[in-house]
């Protein structure tokens, strides 16, 4: 036990409310947009797009996908890892 803290209660409803909040959705959107922008810069044009959705896993939360929108962008990811590098930068 931590000194000065006698009781900590896990609040599932509170965590669920946070994970499903507009603030978390905005954070997921902003983070995914940044990754997508870097992937498009690595690609040299518009070739990737963001989709933010509410998912049911873990009780419900926001998540994002960044996908190629052209065959050339998909090939650039396969050969040069333009999206993967954007995630890791």
C-alpha angles and dihedrals in degrees: 000000000000114000111256094017113094103171135017117185122198107230107203094179090051094051090047091051090051095047091050096043127118089241093059090044089053091048092050090047093048093047093047091046090054092050091046092050091052091047091051090048090050089049094047097237145014108322105125133059138188129235120186117195140168111247129196098219118115091016094306135314144156121270138170139218125202111199137175115256097195137043089239092056091049089051091048089054092047094048106027103020093232093163096039090053090049090055093050096047 
